């Protein structure tokens, strides 16, 4: 047998070869709740809401600190959810800002400096969503969901050179979550009789992969292990399809979104697409199909055209003069979509609370002021409180540009992770951010 060259193995190639060219495509609906539950018995969820190119700090920071914070111009859309949203200001991403936008994104979401620079960079560690997915996502059909609105580049990494791309089509996401294999909770439904055979095929695939591993070099063995993990995930999901769904009162099959949400004059219908995705995500969480998500409105450096904007978003952050009114309106528009997503979660009743009460949604951007690529005053919003684990309804301000990693460690520990520290080298912290913790 000829030894494969580095990078020559792909999961799709391995599966197609071992399955005789058959495609492995699954739409997986259900799983019982086990780990990381709240006192009420409902699962604790985590999500990242990301938008690119930052904000305008002088129009972002709330006018008052403490409880009942007075919304700024850019946070005005969140007024109705103020009691469930904590605004963290004055924190700084403490990595060297060697690659505009990417240094901030990597430093914020992995706690570490990026590996490389500009076009050749990668992460050194998984992003926070994947750290949590490894802990609380293994008992659900989808370990995590990635959703993109303007593009598929969600800032979610399972490890170095392992990006997780987002679904950008609401109808495709609907079919994946609530298509033919979805069974209503408590309903009888019909189990696909081919599932047992498909699980047997995947068992054979895993055996072949194990034998192949012994004949590979170190780099290819690492790649193959990542593919093997994917096959194991498929096998586990097939097993779940053969189980009866839990009877969760809030879980219902939602109405299907339009099959197409076309661009208008070359512009994505951002709000329409975002709200369709938010509605589907809320029900996917209510049905316990996943407990971890990344929701990317638009990526870092994105030049997406907002409605009525005279130029792409990134260009505007650098080239618009004066008080940058169009940049401001774009940030307000993003906060309106965040408010819609949080409202959709808060509308799902779970026991004496809501789905939002049983979640922690972290809204972030990779820089503060876009035109200067500042990493101080980094935007950080935390909604839901993770079942009373973190402070809600406050504006918490650091007076000394504290390391944002302290807040990130508090977030991780809110899910009962016994992490001794977060970050690496000079960015490492071993304590959470005290104002945020109850």
Helices and strands as residue ranges (DSSP letters): H 11-18, E 45-51, H 57-60, E 66-67, G 76-84, E 85-89, H 102-110, G 118-120, H 128-136, E 145-148, H 170-178, H 195-213, H 218-241, H 270-286, E 292-298, H 313-319, H 325-346, E 349-350, E 353-354, G 356-358, E 359-364, E 380-383, E 394-397, H 404-413, G 425-427, G 434-436
